Amino acid sequence: MEPTETPASDQLETFPNPRPGREFTIEIVCPEFTSVCPKTGQPDFGTITFTYTPGESCVELKSLKLYLQRYRNKGIFYEQVTNQLLDDFVSACKPLRCKVVSNWTARGGITTSVTCSYEAKN
């Protein structure tokens, strides 16, 4: 993996939902997410949580880990990265619903949490 490679939804691999027809929830917690502040160039550290109800497919965890690592050197604001993570996840997995929450380590005494949600239209 090249550190300058741009994150994209096609980097997320999936596998068939083992219980189609049954709604269940999967929660994936990624406590070591890093990106870069586009204003200061300083690293940002956060915990990303994906909570989703799979449709026909589930995300493969190793591909998710490698996809998230592609943000390590990317200058991007919290709000943008959280929305991009949701967009790419939905594009790859096509879940029934999905929520992405990013909780960021305090900087200057301020913490930030960003939540984005998606629900499939019937």
N, C-alpha and C positions, 0 to 999 in steps of 0.2 A: 504494500500500500504506500503510495506517495503521500507525504503529509500535505501537499498542496492540492490534492485531488478534491474536487468540489462534491459535497454531499448531494445525493440524488435518490429519489424513490426507487429507481431500478436497482440500487445496491441492496435493497431489502429483499431477502428471500422469504418465501412462505412455504407452508405445507398444508395439506388438506385438513380441515376441521375434523377431528376424530369423532365428534358427536353432532353432526348437522341435524337441525330440527330441534335441538335443545339449546335454550339460551343459558349461557354461563359467562362468568366474568373472569378475565385474566388481568392480573396486575403485575407489571414489570417495573422494578425500582432500579434505577441506575445512579448510584451515589457518587460516581467519580467523573461527572461530566465537566469538561472544560472548553472554554472558548476564549476569545480575546475582546476586551472593550475597544470598540472602534474609535473612541475619543482619546483614550489614554495609552492604548497598547498594552495595558496590564492584563494579566490572566483573570478570568472570571471562573469561579468554581460553583457548581450547583448539583442538585439532585433532581433528576428527571424521573417522573412517574407516569407510565402509560397504563391506563385502565380501559380495557375494551371488551366488548362482546363480539366474538368473531362471527363473521358471516360464513363464507365458504372456505376461508383459509385463516391460518394463524401465522404470526411472524416467527421466523427462525432466529433464535437468540444470538448466535455467533455473528450472523450478518447484521443484526441490530447493533451489536457492540462495535463492529468494524465501521459501520455507518456513523455512529456517534463519535468515534475517534477522529473522523474527518473534520470535525468542528474545532479540533484542538488549536489550530493556528488561524482560524477564521475570525475576522473582526465583525462582530454582529451584536446588536442590542438584545437584551433579554426578551423583549416583546416579539421581535422578529424571529428569533431562533425558536421560541415556543410555538409560534404559529407555523413555522416551516416544518418543524418536527411533526405536528399534527397533519399538515397537508401531505407530507411524504408518506406517513404511516397509513393514512386513509387511501392514498393512491395505490400503495402496494398491497394492502391487506383487504380493503373494502369491507371494514367491519360494520356491524349493525349500528354501533355507537362507540365513541372513543373520547376519552378525556386525557389531555396531557397537562401535567402540572410541573412547573419548574420552580424550585426553591433555591434561592441564591445565597451564598455565604455573605455575611455582613461585610460591608465596606463603609468606612467612615461612620459606623454606628447605625447604618440603615440596612435592613433586609428587604428583599423583594421576592414576591411570589406571583407567578403569572399562570393563569388557567385558561385553556382553550378547549372547546368541546365541539363534537360533531355527532349528528344523528342522521342515519340514512332516511331518505324520503321513501315512503311506501308507494 
